[in-house]
């Protein structure tokens, strides 16, 4: 049976550069790929996140139901 591992988690957002800066600081990550519409980072533990520009992206509105179908990331802090 083949082993499946996650490659990269891609999050759509209005400003990928700003979101990448936040997560780079949080995860002590390095930028691995950049284009006009995408920034990818890799943390020391190998976690890869990419932030893709979406001109129609709307911020989450939790706990309101509109725009609530968005990603949720949990990080363990030791």
ZIZI-V199415 format. One record per run of one state. SS is the DSSP state (helix for helix, strand for strand, loop for the rest). FROM is the first residue (numbers start at 1). TO is the last residue. Records with the same first field share a line. If there is no record, write none. Layout:
BEGIN
SS: FROM-TO + FROM-TO
END
This chain:
BEGIN
loop: 1-8 + 14-15 + 28-29 + 35-37 + 43-47 + 54-78
strand: 9-13 + 30-34 + 38-42 + 48-53
helix: 16-27
END
